Each structure stands twice: as structure tokens, then as C-alpha cells.
Amino acid sequence: MRWAALSASASLVGSPAGLFAAPLTGSLVLADPGSSERRVHGNQELPPNVSGSVLLDRTQMPRPIPTAGRSLSLPELYSDLYTLGPGDGLQLNFLDPEAKSLNGTFGILADGTTTLPLVGSVQLIGLTIGQATRWLTSLYSKQLVRPQLTLTLTSPRPVRVTIVGEVSRPGLYPLGSFSNPVEAIQTAGGVTVNADVRNIRLRRLAGPGGAQKETTLNLADLFTNGNQLQNPVLFDGDTVVVSRSIQPIPEEVLAIGQTNLAPLTINVTVIGEVKSPGSLALPANTPLIEALFRSGGVIRRRAKINRVELVRFNRNGTTTRQIFSFKEDLPVSNLTNPPLRNGDTIIVRSNIYAKALNFFNDLSEPLNALNSVLNYANFWNYWNDNNNNR
């Protein structure tokens, strides 16, 4: 699994007093307008006498090195650091005992700022804990003799993740802190039968300017070999894209149906020549033949077993109809015994014998009704005659 940059032009965003976070490396830089010497930290230029933080003059703002086409390895994915945002709760502690009155908890507001003693409103959105610590230290160095401090994340904000593609209910979902792609897919109702679990794309913001980077996850490796590196922690703003499989492998579809990636149950309707027609709650990806057995089985003397119809309603509003033959020993196959989706309808057509029987039953119903009326009339006449003879 490797990251790839989706955009090479992530812009830098400023914060109070000229602070800018470098989105592609997470570095903070300080420009010294009075010095012409410049150094490089990561892939950003740094001014002299600064070790990786904290102030930047807009006129000397460095530009990120383009990363389009560059792949990042799996360890680099896990080196992504938590960045602060609205809703985070933090604890500020000063190492100087004389400054303990400044210690306390605070939260980041919707505009990315928070208000602190002595320094007032401070912009922290988009910074890592380390960057924010260096930034606050630099601010308090103008107010305190010993500004050294520690910053601790006490209550992470909820994670908002977009899940799209082959899931039951695509959309934007709030998740708990430190959730992972499997939990995100479960929240979206699980994967569909067309999902390609070997090709789950994870997109992540690479900077405040909207640039993104992308990597591919193989959740089949997770469930087959227990490779939990394929299930990383999600960040706020991530997008999980469940790709569509061109030709789903039936055996793999069934295997997915036995994992917690799939919905617990699907609702399927079976009508026609079966013993117990109606709606059924079935395990995900149940094959067609099994659904017929769960509906009590096909009534062979009445059913046209070579014309079992599967009606499927697609997301785009269209309907597809497929005809299958009923055979008890059929293996799972897209051509003969397909896995079912939520909302499928199975119609077992009647054969000639059943149709003829139904016709005579329909024909006899009005005759039976007429016969009942005549019998009632005869009874009424008989009763009247007996009363007259008394």
C-alpha cells in the first residue's frame, strides 16, 4: 500500500502573527527578514537559527516542492500525525511553577482559534501537537522568562468521514475518534455484492488548500491474513472509496458475506410457486437457490423450474430481470446461482398444469357462488311451504 499525491499545488495557510503550516510535510518555518541565508527542513526552506518552528513572514513564505506522482510507503502512511481542528480539547501546562496559574484546559472553536491567558486569540487549526507546542512557546516567550510548556490532547473531536462507492448507504458519517476503514464501512451499511475489497481507496487531505493524497487498501489481506496494517486509523476529512468489481468472483462474494464488512441481513421477496411466499431476512450474499429453500422450497408439480426470474432494482432507478433454472445442487455462480442483494425479488413462474388448475378454480368460483345462492333459495322455499301447511 502506497500513498500517491493527487495535487502538487497545496497552498499554505496563515495563522496569527504570520504563522504558516507547511501542509505537505507538517513543518513550521520562521522567516528572518534581516537575513539572506536560508536552510531546508524536510522539503521546505528554513531561515537561519531556527530548528523547525514557528513564525513565517508572508513575504518570505517558502513554496512546497511538487509531489505529483510520488508514492509514499506504508510506514509513511502511519507517520501521518494528528492535526488539530474545531472541537478538540487540550490541556496546557507550564513547566515553571510560578506560571502554574496559567495552566488549564481549553477547546478549539469552529473558526480554528482558542483564547489563552496573556496572548489572547491563537490560531491552532491544522497544526500537530508538536507544532502547536512550539507555536505557543514562541508566543509566551514574549511574556514569560521561562515559557517552556506541554500541550496534551485530552478529548479528540469526532471524525467526519465520507464513504462512497459500493456500500449500502453512501454518505458523510461522524465516527468515533481513532476509527478505521472497516468501522466506517460498517457504519455505511456494509459492502454490496459488487464491492472490490482488494481495491479500497483512502483519500486524505494533504494541506489546507484542498490538496489530497491517496493510497489503496487491500481488506481481503486483512480478513485472510490478519494484516491490520491495511486498516489504518482514519483522520477527520478522510474519504473512503469502495471500488466496484468488474467481474465479482462468487466464492469471494460469499466469503465477504461471512465477514463483518457485509450487512448482517438482507431483505428478499420470494413469490410464486413456493410453499411459503413472502419477504425473507437472509444473511448477506445468500445465493438464489438457498433463498428458495428458505421459502419452503419450490412446489415442483406447479412450478416452471426452468424459469425462475430474479428482479433487481438498481441504484440508478432501472430494473434488471434474469432467468435461471432451479437445480438443487448448483454451486454459487453469477450465471446459474447468483448471490442476492438487498431488495431482490424472486418470481417462481407457474407451469401449464398450475395455470390450468388455477383457471378451473377461477371458473368454478362463480359457479360455486351461484350454487350457494340456489341452495339458499331452495331452502327458503321449503321453509315457506312448511309454514303454509301448518
C-alpha positions in Angstrom: 0.0 0.0 0.0 1.5 3.3 -1.1 0.3 6.9 -0.9 0.3 9.0 -4.1 -0.2 12.8 -4.2 -3.4 13.9 -6.0 -2.3 17.5 -6.2 1.0 19.2 -6.4 -0.2 22.7 -5.6 -1.2 22.7 -2.0 -1.3 26.3 -0.8 0.0 27.4 2.6 -2.5 28.9 5.1 -1.5 31.6 7.6 -2.3 31.9 11.2 -1.9 34.8 13.7 1.4 36.7 13.8 2.4 35.2 10.4 2.4 31.5 11.3 2.0 29.1 8.3 1.8 25.4 8.4 3.6 23.5 5.6 0.9 21.0 4.6 2.9 18.5 2.7 5.5 18.0 5.5 3.8 19.2 8.6 6.7 21.6 9.2 6.5 25.1 10.6 9.0 27.7 9.5 10.4 31.0 10.6 11.5 33.7 8.3 14.1 36.3 9.3 13.6 39.3 7.1 17.0 40.6 8.1 18.9 37.5 6.9 19.6 36.3 3.4 20.8 32.9 4.5 18.3 30.1 4.1 18.2 26.4 5.1 16.0 23.5 4.2 13.9 21.5 6.6 12.1 18.5 5.0 11.2 19.9 1.6 10.7 23.4 2.9 13.1 26.3 3.1 14.0 27.4 6.7 15.7 30.6 7.7 18.9 30.5 9.8 18.9 29.9 13.6 15.6 28.1 13.7 15.2 24.4 14.4 11.9 23.6 12.7 9.5 26.2 14.1 7.5 28.7 14.4 6.9 32.1 12.7 6.9 33.0 9.0 6.9 36.3 7.2 4.4 36.3 4.3 6.9 38.0 2.0 9.4 35.2 2.6 6.9 32.2 2.6 8.6 29.1 1.2 6.9 27.0 -1.5 6.4 23.3 -1.2 8.2 21.0 -3.5 5.8 19.4 -6.0 4.9 15.8 -5.1 2.7 14.8 -8.0 3.3 11.2 -9.0 5.4 10.5 -5.9 4.4 7.3 -4.0 4.6 7.1 -0.2 5.2 3.8 1.5 3.1 2.2 4.2 5.3 3.4 7.1 4.8 6.9 5.8 1.1 6.5 6.0 1.4 5.6 9.6 3.7 8.6 10.2 0.9 11.0 9.5 0.3 13.0 12.7 -2.9 14.1 14.2 -3.8 17.6 13.3 -5.8 19.9 15.5 -9.2 21.1 14.5 -12.5 22.5 15.8 -13.8 20.5 18.8 -10.5 19.3 20.1 -10.0 19.7 23.8 -6.4 20.5 25.1 -4.6 20.8 28.4 -1.9 23.5 28.7 0.8 23.1 31.5 3.8 25.4 32.1 7.0 23.9 33.5 7.7 27.0 35.5 5.9 26.6 38.9 5.5 30.4 39.0 3.3 30.2 35.9 1.0 27.5 37.1 -1.9 30.0 37.3 -1.8 30.0 33.5 -2.4 26.2 33.4 -5.8 25.0 32.2 -7.9 23.3 29.7 -9.3 24.9 26.5 -11.0 23.9 23.3 -10.7 24.9 19.7 -13.6 26.9 18.3 -15.3 26.5 14.9 -13.0 29.1 13.4 -9.9 27.2 14.5 -9.0 29.6 17.3 -8.8 29.5 21.0 -8.3 32.2 23.7 -5.4 31.8 26.1 -4.2 33.9 29.0 -1.7 36.7 28.2 -1.6 36.0 24.4 -5.3 36.2 23.6 -6.8 34.6 20.4 -4.5 32.0 18.9 -5.0 30.0 15.6 -4.3 26.3 16.0 -6.2 24.6 13.3 -4.2 22.3 11.0 -1.2 22.0 13.4 0.1 18.9 15.0 0.6 18.8 18.8 4.3 19.4 18.4 3.8 22.3 16.0 1.2 23.9 18.3 3.5 23.4 21.3 6.4 25.2 19.5 4.0 28.0 18.3 2.6 28.7 21.8 6.1 28.6 23.3 7.2 31.2 20.8 4.2 33.4 21.8 4.7 33.0 25.5 8.4 33.8 25.2 7.4 37.4 24.7 5.5 37.3 28.0 7.4 34.9 30.3 11.0 34.4 31.2 10.6 30.6 31.1 7.9 29.9 28.5 8.5 26.1 28.3 5.2 24.3 28.2 3.5 21.0 27.4 0.4 20.6 25.4 -1.8 17.5 25.7 -4.8 16.4 23.6 -7.4 15.4 26.3 -10.6 15.0 24.1 -10.2 14.4 20.4 -13.0 15.7 18.2 -15.3 13.3 16.4 -14.1 12.2 13.0 -16.2 13.0 9.9 -15.5 10.6 7.1 -17.1 10.3 3.6 -17.8 6.8 2.5 -18.8 6.4 -1.2 -18.9 3.6 -3.8 -20.1 0.1 -3.3 -21.7 0.4 0.2 -25.3 0.2 1.2 -25.7 3.8 2.3 -23.0 6.1 0.9 -22.7 9.4 2.7 -20.9 11.6 5.3 -20.7 9.9 8.7 -19.5 11.1 12.1 -17.3 8.4 13.7 -15.6 8.0 17.0 -12.0 9.1 17.4 -9.4 6.7 16.0 -12.0 4.8 13.9 -10.7 2.7 10.9 -12.0 1.9 7.4 -13.7 -1.3 8.5 -15.7 0.6 11.1 -16.5 3.3 8.5 -17.8 0.7 6.0 -19.9 -1.0 8.7 -21.4 2.4 9.6 -22.4 2.8 5.9 -24.3 -0.4 6.0 -21.6 -2.7 4.7 -20.4 -3.5 1.2 -22.5 -4.6 -1.7 -22.0 -7.8 -3.7 -20.2 -5.8 -6.4 -17.6 -4.4 -4.0 -13.9 -5.0 -4.7 -12.4 -5.3 -1.2 -8.9 -5.6 -2.7 -9.2 -2.0 -4.0 -10.4 0.3 -1.2 -9.1 3.8 -1.9 -8.3 6.1 1.0 -8.0 9.8 0.3 -6.6 12.2 2.8 -6.2 16.0 2.8 -2.5 16.9 2.3 -2.9 20.6 3.1 -5.4 23.3 4.0 -5.6 24.3 0.3 -7.6 21.2 -0.5 -4.8 19.1 -2.0 -5.3 15.3 -1.5 -3.2 12.2 -1.4 -4.4 8.7 -2.0 -3.5 5.1 -1.1 -5.1 1.7 -1.8 -6.1 -0.7 0.9 -6.5 -4.4 0.5 -9.1 -5.5 3.0 -9.0 -9.0 1.7 -5.5 -9.3 3.0 -6.8 -8.1 6.4 -9.5 -10.8 6.6 -7.5 -13.5 5.0 -4.1 -13.0 6.6 -4.8 -10.7 9.5 -2.8 -7.8 8.1 -4.1 -5.0 10.2 -1.7 -2.5 8.5 -4.4 -2.5 5.8 -6.9 -1.0 8.3 -5.3 2.3 9.5 -6.7 5.0 11.7 -8.9 7.5 9.9 -8.4 11.2 10.1 -11.1 13.9 10.1 -11.9 14.7 6.5 -10.8 11.4 5.0 -12.7 9.8 2.1 -13.1 6.0 1.8 -14.0 4.8 -1.8 -15.1 1.2 -2.1 -14.4 0.3 -5.7 -16.7 -1.7 -8.0 -15.6 -5.1 -9.1 -15.9 -5.6 -12.9 -16.5 -9.4 -12.5 -17.2 -10.3 -8.9 -15.9 -13.8 -8.0 -18.8 -15.7 -6.5 -16.7 -17.6 -4.0 -15.1 -14.3 -2.8 -18.5 -12.7 -2.6 -19.7 -15.5 -0.3 -16.5 -15.2 1.8 -17.1 -11.4 2.2 -20.7 -12.2 3.3 -19.3 -14.1 6.2 -17.2 -11.1 7.4 -18.4 -8.0 9.3 -17.8 -6.0 6.1 -21.2 -7.2 4.8 -24.6 -6.3 6.2 -25.9 -8.7 8.8 -29.1 -9.4 6.8 -30.7 -8.5 3.5 -34.4 -8.5 2.7 -35.5 -10.6 -0.3 -39.1 -11.2 -1.5 -40.0 -14.7 -2.9 -43.3 -15.0 -4.7 -45.0 -17.6 -6.9 -44.9 -21.4 -6.7 -43.1 -21.8 -3.4 -44.5 -23.2 -0.1 -44.1 -20.0 2.0 -44.0 -17.0 -0.3 -43.3 -13.6 1.2 -40.4 -11.4 2.5 -37.4 -13.1 3.9 -34.5 -11.8 6.1 -31.4 -13.6 4.8 -27.7 -13.5 5.5 -25.8 -11.2 3.2 -24.9 -12.6 -0.2 -27.2 -15.6 0.2 -27.4 -17.4 -3.2 -30.6 -17.7 -5.1 -31.1 -21.5 -4.6 -30.7 -21.2 -0.8 -33.3 -18.4 -0.7 -35.8 -20.7 -2.5 -35.2 -23.4 0.1 -35.6 -20.9 2.9 -39.0 -20.0 1.5 -40.2 -23.6 2.0 -39.0 -24.9 -1.3 -40.4 -25.0 -4.9 -43.7 -26.7 -5.5 -42.4 -28.9 -8.3 -45.8 -30.1 -9.7 -46.8 -26.5 -10.2 -43.6 -24.6 -10.8 -41.9 -23.9 -14.1 -38.4 -24.8 -12.6 -36.6 -23.7 -15.8 -37.9 -20.2 -15.5 -37.1 -18.7 -12.1 -37.0 -14.9 -12.5 -34.7 -12.6 -10.5 -35.9 -9.0 -10.5 -33.3 -6.5 -9.3 -33.8 -2.7 -8.7 -30.6 -0.8 -9.4 -29.4 2.4 -7.7 -30.0 4.5 -10.9 -33.7 3.6 -10.9 -33.5 0.9 -13.6 -34.7 -2.7 -13.2 -32.9 -5.8 -14.4 -34.5 -9.2 -15.0 -32.7 -12.5 -15.2 -34.0 -16.0 -15.8 -32.5 -19.1 -14.0 -33.2 -22.8 -13.8 -33.8 -24.4 -10.4 -31.4 -27.2 -9.6 -30.7 -28.2 -6.1 -27.0 -29.0 -6.5 -25.9 -25.8 -8.3 -22.8 -24.2 -7.0 -22.6 -20.4 -6.5 -22.3 -18.7 -9.9 -23.2 -15.4 -11.4 -24.6 -17.3 -14.4 -26.6 -20.0 -12.6 -26.9 -19.3 -8.8 -26.0 -15.7 -8.1 -25.6 -14.1 -4.7 -28.6 -11.9 -3.8 -28.7 -8.2 -3.0 -30.9 -6.4 -0.6 -34.3 -5.7 -2.2 -34.2 -8.5 -4.8 -37.4 -10.2 -5.8 -37.6 -13.9 -6.9 -40.6 -15.0 -9.0 -41.2 -18.7 -9.5 -43.5 -19.0 -12.5 -46.4 -21.4 -12.8 -46.3 -24.3 -15.3 -49.2 -25.3 -17.6 -50.7 -27.7 -15.1 -50.8 -25.0 -12.4 -52.2 -22.4 -14.9 -54.9 -24.9 -16.0 -55.8 -25.7 -12.4 -55.9 -22.0 -11.5 -58.2 -21.4 -14.5 -60.7 -24.1 -13.4 -60.6 -22.8 -9.9 -61.3 -19.3 -11.1 -64.1 -20.6 -13.3 -65.6 -22.7 -10.5 -65.7 -19.9 -8.0 -68.7 -18.0 -9.6 -70.4 -21.4 -10.2 -69.9 -22.3 -6.6 -71.3 -18.9 -5.6 -74.4 -19.4 -7.9 -74.9 -22.9 -6.5 -74.9 -21.5 -3.0 -77.5 -18.9 -3.9 -79.7 -21.6 -5.5 -79.4 -23.8 -2.4 -80.3 -20.9 -0.2 -83.4 -20.2 -2.4 -84.5 -23.8 -2.3 -84.1 -23.8 1.5 -86.2 -20.6 1.7 -89.0 -22.1 -0.4 -89.0 -25.3 1.6 -89.3 -23.3 4.8 -92.1 -21.2 3.5 -94.1 -24.3 2.2 -93.8 -25.9 5.7 -95.1 -22.8 7.3 -98.1 -22.6 4.9 -99.1 -26.2 5.5 -99.5 -25.7 9.3 
